[in-house]
Amino acid sequence: MSVSSSCLLLLALAALAVASPLAVVAWRPWPHHFVSRSAVNATAAMNTGGGSGGSVDTGGLGVSKKYEGSSEFVKLRYHMGPVLTANVTIHPIWYGAWAPAQKHILRAFLRSISAASAPHPSVAAWWRTVRLYTDQTGANVSAIVLLGAERSDRHYSRGRALTRLAIQSVIRDAVTAPRRPIPVNPRGGLYLVLTSSDVAVQDFCVQACGFHYFTFPAIVGYTLPYAWVGNSATQCPGICAYPFAVPPFAVGLRSAERPPNGDVGVDGMVSVVAHELAEMASNPLVNAWYAGEDPCFPTEIADLCEGIYGTGGGGAYTGQLLIDSHTGAAFNLHGVGGSKFLVQWIWHPYLSYCSGPNALDHQ
C-alpha cells in the first residue's frame, strides 16, 4: 500500500548481492560483492539476454530466477472488490509551498499516462500492465487517465505537521471549498495530496514515502480513493528519492544518479506517485487485488516490485536504466513533450513477475 522505508530491508539484501556486468547501467548503494565467479558469469548472461532462463547458484543462498521479482511464494489474489474501470480523473491537491517548475514535472507525468504518442518505452506502455487487472465482470482498469481540477493550499491550513487522518481533512477542505471546489467523483476520481518538502507527515521517512486509502464519510462526506505522497528533498532523500540520493549507510561508497528533470525530491516523488496510482486503480477500496490475508496490511501490485526499474533489478539493484546522452540523467520511461521519468515496475498478473516496457525482452 505504501512505498515505505523498506529501503532499510535492502540493507539486509546487500550482503547477498551479485555484481552486475559493466555494460549494465544501474544503481547499487554498496560495494560489489562477488559470491562466486560462476554466479557472476551466470548473472551476466541473464542481464545481457544470454541463455533461455537458467538460474544463478548463489552458493546455498537460494535460486534467483531470470524474471525480476518472480517467486513461488507470491500469491496475488482478487478479493472481488471494484477496480477503476471508469475513466480516471486525478485531482492533485498541492499542500504547502510548490514552485511552478515542480508542479510542471508532476503534471507532465500525470498527463503522460494516457499519452500513446510518447516514444518507446513510455509511461503509457507502463500503464498497460496496470490495465491488465480486472473486476469480477472481466472489465479492465481504464486506459483513460486525465488530469482534473486542482487545488492549492499555500497557507498550510492544517499546519506543517499532518497525521494520516489529517490528510483526509485536507481533501475535505478541497472538495468543500466555497470557491472552485474540486469535483466529487466517487466512480473515477482519484484525489492526490502532495505535500511540500517542509511538511512533516506521520510515518514519513520512517515507514512510508506515500500511501493510499479511501476517505471516511464521517470526515469528508464521501468514500473517495485517495493517496498522499511527500517531497522528501529536505527530510529523507536517500530513502524516498532513491536512486537520486544516496542512503545514509552508503555515503562515500558511490554517487547518486542524476534526476531526469533536475529535481531530486520531485523526480523521486514521480515513482512514488506512480506506485500509489497503480495500487489505487487495482485496489481502490482495499478489497480487490493484493497478496496476503490481512486487508489492513495488503501487499499490492506495486509493493511486489519496489525498487525494480529495469532488467536484472531486485535486492537493492535498480536493474538496467537508460541514460540521457545530453544530461547523463537516469530514466526508464518517456512522457509528453520530451519529458523523461524513472518509474518502478509493476507486477504482471499473467506472467507473475515484475514487468516494465524498458525490459530487455521488450526491445
C-alpha positions as CSV (number, residue, x, y, z in Angstrom):
1,M,0.0,0.0,0.0
2,S,2.8,2.4,0.7
3,V,6.3,2.9,-0.5
4,S,7.9,2.5,2.9
5,S,11.3,2.7,4.4
6,S,11.7,-0.9,3.4
7,C,14.7,0.5,1.7
8,L,16.2,-0.5,5.0
9,L,15.3,-4.0,4.2
10,L,17.5,-3.7,1.2
11,L,20.4,-3.4,3.6
12,A,20.0,-7.0,4.6
13,L,19.9,-8.0,1.0
14,A,23.0,-6.1,0.1
15,A,25.2,-8.9,1.5
16,L,23.6,-11.3,-0.9
17,A,24.0,-9.1,-3.9
18,V,25.9,-10.3,-7.1
19,A,27.8,-7.7,-9.1
20,S,26.4,-6.7,-12.5
21,P,28.4,-6.6,-15.7
22,L,29.9,-3.3,-16.5
23,A,27.7,-2.8,-19.5
24,V,24.6,-2.6,-17.3
25,V,23.8,0.9,-16.0
26,A,22.1,0.5,-12.6
27,W,22.3,1.8,-9.1
28,R,23.7,-0.2,-6.3
29,P,24.3,1.5,-3.0
30,W,27.1,-0.7,-1.7
31,P,30.4,-2.0,-3.0
32,H,30.3,-5.0,-5.3
33,H,30.1,-8.4,-3.6
34,F,31.2,-11.4,-5.6
35,V,29.5,-14.7,-4.4
36,S,31.4,-16.8,-6.9
37,R,32.8,-16.5,-10.4
38,S,30.2,-18.9,-11.8
39,A,27.4,-16.8,-10.2
40,V,28.8,-13.6,-11.8
41,N,29.1,-15.2,-15.2
42,A,25.5,-16.6,-15.0
43,T,24.2,-13.2,-14.0
44,A,26.0,-11.5,-16.9
45,A,24.4,-14.0,-19.3
46,M,21.0,-13.3,-17.9
47,N,21.3,-9.5,-17.9
48,T,22.6,-9.3,-21.4
49,G,19.9,-11.6,-22.8
50,G,22.1,-14.7,-23.0
51,G,20.6,-18.0,-22.2
52,S,16.9,-19.0,-22.2
53,G,16.1,-18.9,-18.5
54,G,18.8,-20.6,-16.4
55,S,19.3,-19.8,-12.7
56,V,22.1,-18.5,-10.6
57,D,23.6,-20.7,-8.0
58,T,24.5,-18.4,-5.1
59,G,26.2,-21.0,-3.0
60,G,23.3,-22.2,-1.0
61,L,21.6,-18.8,-0.6
62,G,18.8,-19.9,-2.9
63,V,17.9,-19.7,-6.6
64,S,17.5,-16.4,-8.4
65,K,15.1,-16.7,-11.4
66,K,15.5,-14.8,-14.6
67,Y,12.4,-12.8,-14.1
68,E,12.5,-9.8,-11.8
69,G,10.6,-10.4,-8.6
70,S,9.3,-13.9,-9.6
71,S,8.6,-16.2,-6.7
72,E,6.5,-19.2,-6.0
73,F,5.6,-17.6,-2.6
74,V,3.8,-14.6,-4.2
75,K,0.0,-15.4,-4.0
76,L,-1.6,-12.3,-5.6
77,R,-5.4,-12.8,-5.5
78,Y,-8.5,-11.0,-6.4
79,H,-10.8,-10.4,-3.5
80,M,-14.0,-9.5,-5.5
81,G,-13.8,-5.7,-4.9
82,P,-14.0,-3.0,-7.6
83,V,-11.2,-1.7,-9.8
84,L,-11.2,1.6,-11.6
85,T,-12.9,0.6,-14.9
86,A,-14.4,4.0,-15.5
87,N,-12.3,6.9,-16.9
88,V,-9.9,8.0,-14.2
89,T,-9.6,11.7,-13.3
90,I,-6.7,12.6,-11.0
91,H,-7.2,15.7,-8.8
92,P,-3.9,17.0,-7.3
93,I,-4.1,18.9,-4.1
94,W,-0.9,20.9,-3.6
95,Y,-0.3,21.4,0.1
96,G,2.4,23.8,1.1
97,A,4.9,25.7,-1.0
98,W,5.3,24.5,-4.5
99,A,7.4,26.1,-7.3
100,P,5.8,26.2,-10.8
101,A,8.6,24.0,-12.2
102,Q,7.9,21.3,-9.6
103,K,4.2,21.3,-10.4
104,H,5.2,21.1,-14.1
105,I,7.2,17.9,-13.6
106,L,4.4,16.1,-11.8
107,R,1.7,17.3,-14.2
108,A,3.7,16.1,-17.1
109,F,3.9,12.6,-15.6
110,L,0.2,12.5,-15.0
111,R,-0.6,13.7,-18.5
112,S,1.8,11.0,-19.9
113,I,-0.2,8.1,-18.5
114,S,-2.6,8.3,-21.5
115,A,-0.2,9.8,-24.0
116,A,0.1,7.0,-26.5
117,S,2.2,9.2,-28.8
118,A,5.3,9.3,-26.4
119,P,8.4,7.4,-27.6
120,H,9.0,3.9,-26.5
121,P,9.4,3.0,-23.7
122,S,6.6,5.2,-22.5
123,V,4.6,6.0,-19.4
124,A,1.5,4.9,-21.3
125,A,3.1,1.5,-22.0
126,W,3.9,1.2,-18.3
127,W,0.2,1.8,-17.5
128,R,-0.8,-1.1,-19.8
129,T,0.4,-3.5,-17.2
130,V,-1.9,-1.8,-14.6
131,R,-4.7,-2.2,-17.2
132,L,-4.4,-6.0,-17.1
133,Y,-6.2,-6.1,-13.8
134,T,-9.9,-6.7,-14.0
135,D,-13.0,-6.7,-11.8
136,Q,-15.4,-9.7,-11.4
137,T,-17.2,-8.8,-14.6
138,G,-13.9,-9.0,-16.6
139,A,-13.7,-5.3,-17.1
140,N,-10.1,-3.9,-17.2
141,V,-8.7,-0.9,-15.4
142,S,-9.4,2.2,-17.6
143,A,-6.9,3.2,-20.3
144,I,-8.1,6.8,-19.9
145,V,-6.4,8.8,-17.1
146,L,-7.0,12.5,-17.1
147,L,-5.6,15.4,-15.1
148,G,-8.6,17.1,-13.4
149,A,-9.2,20.2,-11.4
150,E,-6.5,21.1,-8.9
151,R,-6.4,22.8,-5.5
152,S,-3.5,24.6,-3.8
153,D,-3.2,25.2,-0.1
154,R,-0.3,27.6,0.2
155,H,-1.2,28.7,3.7
156,Y,-0.7,25.2,5.4
157,S,-4.3,25.4,6.7
158,R,-3.9,22.1,8.6
159,G,-0.4,23.0,9.9
160,R,3.1,21.8,8.9
161,A,2.8,18.5,10.7
162,L,0.0,16.2,9.5
163,T,-1.3,12.9,10.8
164,R,-2.5,10.3,8.4
165,L,-6.1,11.2,9.3
166,A,-5.4,14.9,8.7
167,I,-4.8,14.1,5.1
168,Q,-8.5,13.4,4.8
169,S,-9.3,16.8,6.3
170,V,-7.1,18.4,3.6
171,I,-9.2,16.6,1.0
172,R,-12.4,17.7,2.7
173,D,-11.2,21.3,2.6
174,A,-10.6,20.9,-1.2
175,V,-14.0,19.4,-2.1
176,T,-16.0,21.8,0.2
177,A,-14.1,25.0,-0.6
178,P,-16.5,27.9,-1.1
179,R,-14.7,28.9,-4.3
180,R,-13.8,26.5,-7.0
181,P,-14.1,23.3,-5.0
182,I,-12.6,20.1,-6.5
183,P,-15.5,18.0,-8.0
184,V,-16.6,14.9,-6.1
185,N,-16.3,11.8,-8.3
186,P,-16.7,8.6,-6.3
187,R,-16.6,6.4,-9.5
188,G,-13.5,7.6,-11.3
189,G,-11.9,10.3,-9.2
190,L,-8.6,9.9,-7.6
191,Y,-7.5,12.5,-5.0
192,L,-3.8,13.0,-4.8
193,V,-2.4,15.0,-1.8
194,L,1.1,16.2,-2.5
195,T,2.9,17.8,0.5
196,S,5.9,20.1,0.0
197,S,9.4,19.4,1.4
198,D,8.7,21.5,4.6
199,V,5.7,19.5,5.7
200,A,6.1,16.6,8.1
201,V,3.6,13.7,7.8
202,Q,3.0,10.9,10.2
203,D,5.3,7.9,9.4
204,F,7.0,9.9,6.6
205,C,10.6,8.7,6.1
206,V,10.2,6.2,8.9
207,Q,7.6,3.8,7.4
208,A,6.3,5.5,4.3
209,C,7.1,7.7,1.4
210,G,3.4,7.6,0.3
211,F,0.2,5.7,0.9
212,H,-3.3,5.3,-0.4
213,Y,-6.6,4.5,1.1
214,F,-10.2,5.8,0.9
215,T,-11.8,8.7,2.7
216,F,-14.3,8.3,5.5
217,P,-17.8,9.8,5.0
218,A,-17.7,11.0,8.6
219,I,-14.7,13.2,7.7
220,V,-15.1,14.0,4.0
221,G,-18.7,13.2,3.4
222,Y,-17.9,10.7,0.7
223,T,-15.9,7.5,0.1
224,L,-13.2,8.5,-2.3
225,P,-9.9,6.8,-3.2
226,Y,-7.0,9.0,-2.3
227,A,-3.3,9.0,-2.0
228,W,-0.6,11.1,-0.2
229,V,3.0,11.5,-1.4
230,G,5.5,13.8,0.2
231,N,8.5,15.6,-1.2
232,S,11.5,14.1,0.7
233,A,14.2,16.5,-0.6
234,T,15.0,18.0,2.9
235,Q,13.9,15.2,5.1
236,C,15.0,11.8,3.7
237,P,16.0,11.9,0.0
238,G,18.2,8.8,0.5
239,I,15.2,6.8,1.4
240,C,12.3,8.3,-0.6
241,A,14.1,9.8,-3.6
242,Y,16.1,6.6,-4.4
243,P,18.2,6.3,-6.6
244,F,18.7,10.1,-7.0
245,A,20.1,10.4,-3.5
246,V,22.4,8.1,-1.6
247,P,21.1,6.4,1.6
248,P,22.9,7.4,4.8
249,F,24.6,4.0,5.0
250,A,26.0,4.4,1.5
251,V,27.6,7.9,1.8
252,G,31.1,7.7,0.4
253,L,30.5,4.3,-1.3
254,R,29.1,5.7,-4.5
255,S,27.4,8.7,-6.1
256,A,23.7,9.0,-6.8
257,E,22.1,9.0,-10.3
258,R,21.2,12.3,-11.9
259,P,17.4,13.0,-11.8
260,P,15.9,13.3,-15.3
261,N,14.1,16.6,-14.5
262,G,16.8,18.1,-12.3
263,D,14.9,18.0,-9.0
264,V,15.9,15.2,-6.6
265,G,12.8,15.4,-4.4
266,V,10.2,15.8,-7.2
267,D,11.8,13.2,-9.5
268,G,11.8,10.9,-6.6
269,M,8.1,11.6,-6.0
270,V,7.2,10.6,-9.6
271,S,7.9,6.9,-8.9
272,V,6.0,7.0,-5.6
273,V,3.1,8.7,-7.3
274,A,3.1,6.0,-9.9
275,H,3.3,3.3,-7.3
276,E,0.2,4.7,-5.5
277,L,-1.8,5.3,-8.7
278,A,-1.2,1.7,-9.8
279,E,-2.4,0.4,-6.5
280,M,-5.4,2.8,-6.3
281,A,-6.5,1.7,-9.8
282,S,-6.3,-2.0,-9.0
283,N,-7.3,-1.9,-5.3
284,P,-9.2,1.4,-4.7
285,L,-11.2,0.2,-1.6
286,V,-8.5,-2.2,-0.4
287,N,-10.7,-5.2,-1.3
288,A,-9.6,-6.1,-4.8
289,W,-6.1,-7.1,-5.9
290,Y,-3.5,-7.9,-3.2
291,A,-1.4,-10.6,-1.7
292,G,-1.7,-11.8,1.9
293,E,-4.8,-12.5,4.0
294,D,-4.9,-9.3,6.0
295,P,-6.5,-6.3,4.2
296,C,-5.1,-4.0,6.8
297,F,-1.6,-4.9,5.6
298,P,-2.0,-5.8,2.0
299,T,0.9,-6.4,-0.4
300,E,-0.2,-4.8,-3.6
301,I,0.9,-4.8,-7.3
302,A,3.5,-2.1,-6.8
303,D,4.7,-3.3,-3.4
304,L,5.8,-6.5,-5.1
305,C,8.2,-4.6,-7.3
306,E,9.5,-1.9,-5.0
307,G,13.0,-0.8,-6.1
308,I,12.9,-2.6,-9.5
309,Y,13.2,-0.3,-12.5
310,G,14.8,-2.4,-15.2
311,T,16.0,-5.8,-16.3
312,G,18.0,-7.6,-13.6
313,G,16.5,-5.5,-10.8
314,G,16.0,-6.7,-7.3
315,G,17.7,-6.8,-4.0
316,A,18.6,-3.1,-3.9
317,Y,19.7,-3.2,-7.5
318,T,17.6,-1.0,-9.9
319,G,18.2,-3.1,-13.0
320,Q,19.3,-1.6,-16.3
321,L,18.4,2.0,-16.8
322,L,18.5,4.4,-19.7
323,I,20.9,7.3,-19.6
324,D,20.1,10.6,-21.3
325,S,23.0,11.3,-23.7
326,H,22.8,15.1,-23.1
327,T,22.4,15.3,-19.3
328,G,23.7,12.0,-18.1
329,A,20.4,11.6,-16.1
330,A,18.9,8.1,-15.4
331,F,15.4,7.3,-16.6
332,N,13.3,4.4,-17.9
333,L,10.2,6.0,-19.4
334,H,9.4,8.7,-21.9
335,G,6.5,11.1,-21.4
336,V,4.8,14.1,-23.1
337,G,6.8,16.9,-24.5
338,G,10.1,15.2,-24.4
339,S,9.8,14.5,-20.6
340,K,11.6,11.6,-19.0
341,F,10.9,9.7,-15.8
342,L,12.2,6.9,-13.6
343,V,9.3,4.8,-12.5
344,Q,9.3,1.4,-10.7
345,W,7.9,-1.7,-12.4
346,I,4.5,-3.3,-11.7
347,W,3.6,-6.9,-11.0
348,H,2.3,-8.6,-14.2
349,P,-0.7,-10.7,-13.3
350,Y,-0.3,-13.3,-16.1
351,L,3.5,-13.6,-16.1
352,S,3.8,-13.5,-12.3
353,Y,6.9,-11.3,-12.2
354,C,7.7,-7.6,-12.3
355,S,7.4,-6.0,-15.7
356,G,8.0,-2.7,-17.5
357,P,8.2,-1.5,-21.1
358,N,12.0,-0.9,-20.8
359,A,12.7,-4.6,-20.2
360,L,15.3,-6.1,-22.5
361,D,12.9,-8.7,-23.7
362,H,10.5,-6.0,-24.8
363,Q,13.0,-4.3,-27.1
